[in-house]
Amino acid sequence: IELNMAELNDFLLSDHDRSKYVIIDDKENILYSYPKTIYNEIPITMSFIKNNIGKSAYLEDAHCYINPYKLKMSPFFVYCISKDSYTQQLSSTLRTTLITSMIICFIFCFVLSFIFSNTIVYPLKKLGRLMKKIEQEDFSVRFEPKGHDEIATLANQFNRMSQRLNKLYNDVYL
């Protein structure tokens, strides 16, 4: 196999990627490691690599995540090593995004509940004030319903009651 190390470094070590990569063969010979000392700092056995192919494994001693992969139709394995600080940064970003989303959802729900409650509570409060006027023998009050919902039905019934009370009051007075 012929490796162009400059192109491999450019491909594997982009600016946004904080992971380190190692390529080894099935006899644990290192074909590529950047930085050169990373393989020696984190000793990984071939059985560990073979048991965790395609999975992410956490090494507590080294405080890092290992993601091994087998290169198809070859005796080579590649694995990336991600330090805890990188995963903590990703976790922190995810946590911040989640909290921000939750706050936005809470505000949205609060605004919606305020709007919905005002469409129901405000007409009922108005109806309550008009009923107090009827208690004070002002039978001329009317509630102008908006729409065709239950509150409009209640308003129409209130208006009929007010009109009837006004008629009965006038009849008794006469």
Salt bridges, closest charged atoms under 4 A:
ASP26 OD1 - LYS27 NZ 3.85
ASP171 OD2 - LYS167 NZ 3.29
